[in-house]
């Protein structure tokens, strides 16, 4: 049996809820308020994701989140936009298959930045990302999701296999709820990423607490 993956970056949480913003669910006028409530509920990392805004709005919103996350000492990750992450001094960036390579992002953001990579439902890209110096990899979608259409489906078996070979944390994403997330945590996911499951709920603080309880039930700690 291999040892559990542990974060090597001082900002990267060991376990917990990784909350992802959404242009529709977290409008700019409520962005700070909603994210603060989710952090209060137990989120250990925030990702800013907005595919529809222009560069000016993205900068404005990222700065808002930088301030909120800074107050709570929670890492802020920027989805896709490496230069934006550099501009706002975010703790890191999350890269998709079509985004900048890990080594290039590292060169721009520095050795202490958190760099995460989407690996979807494939294990070989995760090994390559680890070799390239990524701080975490993300697998998904584990369940149908309202956030993205046409997603590929990842499995529990993938998590279990990856756990044998990876020494960096694994993030599970895609339709994961407090009700269906327990097997995913038990299979080795260090963090669960959620968007609609948190920000699409009437009480976002309570929704975040329910995710946090998944890790507490599994005896996981929350270390930043």
VENUR-V315996 format. One line per field, one symbol per residue. ss: DSSP state (@ for helix, = for strand, . for the rest). phi: phi as a letter, one per 20 degrees, with the letter a starting at -180 (. if undefined). A space follows every 10 residues. Layout:
ss=???
phi=???
//
This chain:
ss=.......... .....===== .......@@@ @@@@@@@@@@ @.======.. ....@@@@@@ @@@@@@@@@@ @@..=====. .@@@@@@... .====..... .@@@@@@@@. ...======= ...@@@@@@@ @@...===== .......... .....@@@@@ @@@@@...== ===....... .@@@@@.... ====.@@@@. ...@@@@@@@ @@@@@@@... ....
phi=.efffcfeef eeffbpeded fbgeecfgfc gfffffffff fpfdbcdecb edfefffgff fffgfgffff feldfdddfm efffgffelf frbddefeeg fgfffffeen fefecdcfdl dcegffffff ffofebccdr eebgcefcdm fedecfgfff ffffdeddfd ddbomecged egffffepfe cdebdffdfe dgcfffffff fgfgfffeme ddcd
//
